[in-house]
Amino acid sequence: MTRPHIKICGLKTEADIDTVLERGGKEIGFIHFAPSPRHLEMDAMMRLRAHALGRAAVTVVTVDADNETLARIAERIRPDTLQLHGSESPARVAEIAALTGLPVMKAISVSVPQDLEAVARFRPVADRILLDAKRPKGSVLPGGNGVSFDWSLLDALGEDRQFLLSGGINPSNVAEAVRRVRPQGLDASSGLESAPGRKDAGLIHRFFDALDAAALAGASDASSSLERRFA
């Protein structure tokens, strides 16, 4: 078992960014969606973008943002990726990519098998796909709700593991997520918080500790399998 690409989203402070990067995180995410407790204004995103410059890929998450907002993000923040976490259609995703000139990641909410049909529709227009749990009833947040979906649904995708898995990923289940799903990457946010919008350094360390332990266990299992095969 090898460590997948790790994206930690909803970061709001330089200290949290430093903790993630010290543990080998490769991508960080900023939320620009006012109802979210992880929301950042433009100036804050610019400051944190400068802090992470050259050390991590930066993604800005939006939810059905208008063209003016998207253009401002592209011009002022210059993220490596725009993550679209709203109800954007494939045509709208293509339009946003053309408007901003940025790579685009489309989030798809999953709760039933039919939801995965959207993967094929968005593949031609999105640079990356993120699979997240559908928001609980009554929540206004499309992500960051701390809930997972039934990962066995992803068996329908066969060997296609070219997606980031999100939704309730935390130190307790991250090893199982890697073992069971084998995704290209993982996206964690609320599962690393002591309160909504407040990242916890201890939980971040426990998350990466669990990943490292899982990788070591996977390497040990692979070695034992080879020894038995050639004994």
C-alpha positions, 0 to 999 in steps of 0.5 A, spaced: 500 500 500 502 506 497 500 513 500 495 516 495 495 524 493 493 528 499 489 534 499 487 537 505 482 542 504 479 548 508 485 551 511 485 558 514 492 559 517 499 559 516 500 554 522 496 549 519 499 549 512 506 548 515 503 542 519 500 539 513 506 540 509 511 538 514 507 531 514 508 530 506 501 533 504 502 535 496 495 540 496 492 544 500 485 547 499 481 554 500 474 555 501 471 561 498 463 560 499 460 564 505 456 559 508 462 555 510 465 556 517 472 555 512 470 560 508 476 565 506 475 572 503 480 574 497 485 577 501 486 572 506 487 567 500 492 571 497 496 571 504 496 564 504 497 562 497 503 566 498 505 563 504 505 556 500 508 558 494 513 553 491 511 548 497 504 545 495 499 545 490 493 550 491 486 549 490 480 554 491 473 551 492 467 554 489 460 553 489 456 555 483 460 561 483 459 567 478 463 569 472 466 575 476 468 571 482 471 566 478 475 571 474 477 575 480 480 568 483 484 566 477 487 573 477 488 575 484 489 568 487 492 564 481 490 557 484 493 551 481 486 548 480 479 550 481 474 546 485 467 546 483 463 543 488 456 546 486 451 544 481 455 545 475 453 542 468 458 539 464 457 545 459 458 550 465 465 546 467 467 547 460 465 554 460 469 555 467 475 552 464 475 556 458 474 563 462 479 562 467 484 558 463 485 554 470 485 546 471 478 544 474 476 539 479 469 537 479 466 534 485 460 529 484 456 527 490 454 520 491 449 516 495 446 511 490 449 507 484 446 512 479 450 518 482 456 515 479 453 515 472 456 523 472 463 521 472 463 519 465 459 525 463 464 530 467 471 526 465 471 529 458 471 537 461 474 536 468 481 535 469 480 531 475 474 528 479 472 528 486 467 523 489 464 526 496 458 524 500 451 528 499 450 533 504 445 531 510 438 533 510 438 540 512 445 542 511 447 548 506 454 545 505 455 541 499 462 538 502 465 538 509 459 535 513 463 530 516 459 524 513 462 518 508 458 514 503 458 507 502 464 506 498 462 499 496 458 503 490 465 505 487 466 497 485 461 499 479 467 503 477 471 497 476 479 499 475 478 506 474 481 509 480 482 516 477 479 520 482 479 523 489 475 520 495 472 525 500 467 525 505 468 524 512 475 522 511 479 522 518 484 518 522 480 513 524 478 511 517 483 513 512 487 506 512 481 503 510 479 508 505 486 507 502 485 499 502 478 498 500 477 504 495 485 505 492 483 512 490 488 516 486 487 521 492 484 523 498 481 529 500 480 531 508 477 537 511 472 536 517 475 530 519 481 534 521 478 539 526 476 540 533 470 545 531 467 547 524 473 551 521 478 550 526 483 545 524 487 541 529 494 539 529 494 533 533 488 530 528 493 532 522 498 528 525 494 522 527 491 522 520 498 522 517 501 517 522 495 512 520 497 513 512 504 511 514 502 505 518 498 503 513 503 504 507 508 500 512 503 494 513 502 494 506 509 493 504 510 488 509 504 484 507 507 484 499 513 482 502 510 476 505 506 474 499 513 474 495 516 470 500 511 465 500 510 465 492 518 463 491 519 459 497 
